[in-house]
């Protein structure tokens, strides 16, 4: 593999390892694994084998089993011999990621696929690599679920460190915002509102006049109406015929 392609894979794995959002990491990992393991060109599938080694080194066993285990196992039946040779070297590493009894179906799938490829392989070079891989499979041990695995726990904490930090930051940002129930509803209004409220209170206090004031107001209204009735209104003035109606004045 070219050094440039290996450098690209290392950059991708580093980006996935330091990704801050779990959904983003999931979507990117699915796209990368699907694009490489099912690539039309054989060099793309070889890049996926290299990607599996990088993921084994950086991520936890749970992450590898979720995204890379089944696609790596399917490459044993690849039509290109070099891809089958490279993928056969992954078989012992696949077994080392399993734990019993929770991963028993994966172990059975691994053993069945390796035995099937051993019996159906016609290429001598590929067959030699598969036989060597099967021997290492038989010699390898599988850990139990109850056994502690500090290295795997450390890798899992490192891969989730940035996600946990971002979630805490988001939670801190949400809690810093004032809630509706926490607003102070008893705070004093500003000067403009207080002046308006005082004016409204003053007008309400003097809006209802006393009996003496009502009599004075009615007397003033009556006198004003009598004055208006004594002066003729503009529309009630006598109409004066225009001079143009008297034709003699033009003579």
C-alpha positions as CSV (number, residue, x, y, z in Angstrom):
1,X,0.0,0.0,0.0
2,X,1.2,3.5,-0.8
3,X,2.3,5.7,2.1
4,X,-0.2,8.3,1.0
5,X,-3.1,6.0,1.4
6,X,-1.9,4.8,4.8
7,X,-1.5,8.4,5.9
8,X,-5.1,9.1,4.8
9,X,-6.4,6.1,6.8
10,X,-4.5,7.3,9.9
11,X,-6.0,10.8,9.6
12,X,-9.5,9.3,9.2
13,X,-9.1,7.1,12.3
14,X,-7.7,10.0,14.3
15,X,-10.6,12.1,13.3
16,X,-13.1,9.4,14.3
17,X,-11.3,8.9,17.6
18,X,-11.5,12.6,18.5
19,X,-15.0,13.1,17.2
20,X,-17.2,15.2,19.6
21,X,-20.6,13.8,18.6
22,X,-21.7,10.2,18.7
23,X,-24.1,10.4,15.8
24,X,-21.5,12.0,13.6
25,X,-19.0,9.3,14.4
26,X,-21.5,6.6,13.7
27,X,-22.5,8.0,10.3
28,X,-19.0,8.6,9.2
29,X,-17.8,5.1,10.3
30,X,-20.6,3.4,8.5
31,X,-19.9,5.3,5.3
32,X,-16.1,4.7,5.5
33,X,-16.5,0.9,6.2
34,X,-19.1,0.4,3.6
35,X,-17.2,2.4,0.9
36,X,-13.9,0.5,1.5
37,X,-15.1,-3.0,2.2
38,X,-17.5,-3.0,-0.7
39,X,-15.4,-1.0,-3.1
40,X,-15.3,-2.0,-6.7
41,X,-11.5,-1.8,-6.8
42,X,-9.4,-4.3,-5.0
43,X,-7.1,-1.6,-3.6
44,X,-10.1,-0.1,-1.8
45,X,-10.7,-3.5,-0.1
46,X,-7.0,-3.7,0.8
47,X,-7.3,-0.3,2.4
48,X,-10.2,-1.6,4.5
49,X,-7.9,-4.4,5.9
50,X,-5.4,-1.7,6.9
51,X,-8.2,0.3,8.4
52,X,-9.1,-2.7,10.6
53,X,-5.6,-2.8,12.1
54,X,-5.8,0.9,12.9
55,X,-9.2,0.5,14.5
56,X,-7.9,-2.4,16.6
57,X,-5.2,-0.2,17.9
58,X,-7.3,2.8,18.7
59,X,-10.8,1.7,19.5
60,X,-12.4,-0.7,21.9
61,X,-13.5,-4.2,21.2
62,X,-17.2,-3.2,21.3
63,X,-16.5,-0.6,18.6
64,X,-14.7,-3.0,16.3
65,X,-17.3,-5.7,16.6
66,X,-20.1,-3.2,15.9
67,X,-18.6,-1.8,12.7
68,X,-15.7,-3.9,11.3
69,X,-16.1,-7.6,12.4
70,X,-18.6,-8.8,9.8
71,X,-17.2,-6.8,6.8
72,X,-13.7,-8.1,7.6
73,X,-15.0,-11.7,7.8
74,X,-16.7,-11.4,4.4
75,X,-13.4,-10.5,2.7
76,X,-12.2,-14.1,3.1
77,X,-14.4,-15.0,0.1
78,X,-13.2,-12.0,-2.0
79,X,-12.6,-12.7,-5.7
80,X,-9.1,-11.2,-5.6
81,X,-6.4,-13.5,-4.2
82,X,-4.3,-10.8,-2.6
83,X,-7.4,-9.5,-0.7
84,X,-8.1,-13.0,0.6
85,X,-4.5,-13.3,1.8
86,X,-4.6,-10.0,3.6
87,X,-8.0,-10.7,5.1
88,X,-6.9,-14.2,6.4
89,X,-4.2,-12.5,8.6
90,X,-7.1,-10.7,10.4
91,X,-8.7,-14.0,11.6
92,X,-6.8,-14.4,14.8
93,X,-7.3,-10.7,15.6
94,X,-11.1,-11.1,15.1
95,X,-11.1,-13.9,17.7
96,X,-9.2,-11.8,20.2
97,X,-12.0,-9.3,20.2
98,X,-14.6,-11.8,21.3
99,X,-15.8,-12.6,24.8
100,X,-17.8,-15.5,26.0
101,X,-20.6,-16.2,26.3
102,X,-22.0,-13.0,24.9
103,X,-20.1,-13.3,21.6
104,X,-20.8,-17.0,21.0
105,X,-22.7,-16.4,17.7
106,X,-19.8,-14.3,16.4
107,X,-17.3,-17.0,17.3
108,X,-19.4,-19.7,15.6
109,X,-19.6,-17.5,12.5
110,X,-15.8,-17.0,12.5
111,X,-15.0,-20.7,12.8
112,X,-17.6,-21.7,10.1
113,X,-16.3,-19.1,7.6
114,X,-12.6,-20.0,8.2
115,X,-13.3,-23.8,7.8
116,X,-15.4,-23.1,4.7
117,X,-12.7,-21.0,3.0
118,X,-10.1,-23.7,4.0
119,X,-12.0,-26.4,2.1
120,X,-13.0,-24.3,-0.9
121,X,-9.7,-22.5,-1.6
122,X,-7.9,-23.5,-4.8
123,X,-5.1,-21.0,-4.8
124,X,-2.0,-22.5,-3.1
125,X,-0.6,-19.2,-1.8
126,X,-4.0,-18.2,-0.3
127,X,-4.5,-21.7,1.1
128,X,-1.2,-21.6,2.9
129,X,-2.1,-18.3,4.6
130,X,-5.5,-19.6,5.5
131,X,-4.0,-22.8,7.1
132,X,-1.6,-20.7,9.1
133,X,-4.5,-18.4,10.3
134,X,-6.7,-21.4,11.2
135,X,-3.8,-22.9,13.4
136,X,-3.6,-19.5,15.2
137,X,-7.3,-19.5,15.7
138,X,-7.2,-22.9,17.4
139,X,-4.4,-21.8,19.6
140,X,-6.0,-18.6,20.6
141,X,-8.1,-18.2,23.8
142,X,-11.3,-16.3,24.2
143,X,-11.8,-14.2,27.4
144,X,-14.8,-14.4,29.5
145,X,-17.2,-11.5,30.1
146,X,-16.4,-11.6,33.8
147,X,-12.6,-11.2,33.2
148,X,-11.3,-7.6,33.6
149,X,-9.7,-6.1,30.6
150,X,-7.9,-2.8,31.6
151,X,-6.5,-2.1,28.1
152,X,-9.9,-2.3,26.5
153,X,-11.4,-0.2,29.2
154,X,-8.8,2.4,28.7
155,X,-9.4,2.5,24.9
156,X,-13.1,2.8,25.5
157,X,-12.6,5.7,27.9
158,X,-10.3,7.5,25.4
159,X,-12.6,7.1,22.5
160,X,-15.6,8.5,24.5
161,X,-13.6,11.2,26.3
162,X,-14.4,14.0,23.7
163,X,-18.0,13.0,23.4
164,X,-18.6,13.1,27.2
165,X,-16.8,16.4,27.4
166,X,-19.0,17.9,24.7
167,X,-22.1,16.6,26.3
168,X,-21.1,18.2,29.6
169,X,-20.4,21.5,27.8
170,X,-23.9,21.4,26.2
171,X,-25.6,20.6,29.5
172,X,-23.7,23.4,31.1
173,X,-24.8,25.8,28.4
174,X,-28.4,24.7,28.8
175,X,-28.4,25.2,32.6
176,X,-26.9,28.6,32.3
177,X,-29.9,30.0,30.4
178,X,-32.6,31.5,32.7
179,X,-35.8,29.6,32.9
180,X,-39.3,31.1,32.9
181,X,-40.0,30.0,36.4
182,X,-36.8,31.5,37.7
183,X,-37.6,35.0,36.5
184,X,-38.2,37.6,39.3
185,X,-41.8,38.7,38.8
186,X,-41.7,40.9,41.9
187,X,-39.1,43.3,40.6
188,X,-39.9,47.0,40.6
189,X,-41.0,48.6,37.3
190,X,-38.9,51.3,35.7
191,X,-39.6,55.0,36.2
192,X,-41.6,55.4,33.1
193,X,-44.0,52.6,34.0
194,X,-44.2,53.8,37.6
195,X,-45.1,57.4,36.4
196,X,-47.8,56.0,34.1
197,X,-49.2,53.9,36.8
198,X,-49.3,56.9,39.2
199,X,-51.0,59.0,36.6
200,X,-53.6,56.3,36.0
201,X,-54.2,56.0,39.7
202,X,-54.6,59.8,40.0
203,X,-57.1,59.9,37.2
204,X,-59.0,57.0,38.6
205,X,-59.1,58.8,42.0
206,X,-60.6,62.0,40.6
207,X,-62.8,60.5,37.9
208,X,-65.9,60.4,40.1
209,X,-67.1,64.0,41.0
210,X,-69.1,64.9,44.1
211,X,-72.7,66.0,44.2
212,X,-71.9,69.7,44.4
213,X,-69.5,69.5,41.5
214,X,-72.0,67.7,39.4
215,X,-74.5,70.5,40.0
216,X,-71.9,73.1,39.0
217,X,-71.1,71.2,35.9
218,X,-74.8,70.9,34.9
219,X,-75.4,74.6,35.5
220,X,-72.4,75.5,33.3
221,X,-73.6,73.2,30.5
222,X,-77.1,74.7,30.6
223,X,-75.8,78.3,30.4
224,X,-73.5,77.4,27.5
225,X,-76.3,75.7,25.6
226,X,-78.6,78.8,26.1
227,X,-75.9,81.0,24.7
228,X,-75.5,78.9,21.7
229,X,-79.2,78.8,21.0
230,X,-79.4,82.6,21.2
231,X,-76.9,83.1,18.3
232,X,-78.1,81.8,15.0
233,X,-76.2,79.0,13.5
234,X,-74.4,79.4,10.3
235,X,-76.7,77.1,8.4
236,X,-79.7,78.9,9.8
237,X,-78.8,82.4,8.5
238,X,-81.4,83.8,5.9
239,X,-80.4,83.2,2.4
240,X,-79.7,86.3,0.3
241,X,-80.5,86.0,-3.3
242,X,-77.5,86.7,-5.4
243,X,-77.4,90.0,-7.2
244,X,-77.2,88.3,-10.5
245,X,-80.9,87.3,-10.1
246,X,-81.9,91.0,-10.4
247,X,-81.2,91.7,-14.0
248,X,-82.0,95.5,-13.6
249,X,-78.8,96.3,-11.8
250,X,-76.9,95.5,-15.0
251,X,-78.8,98.2,-16.9
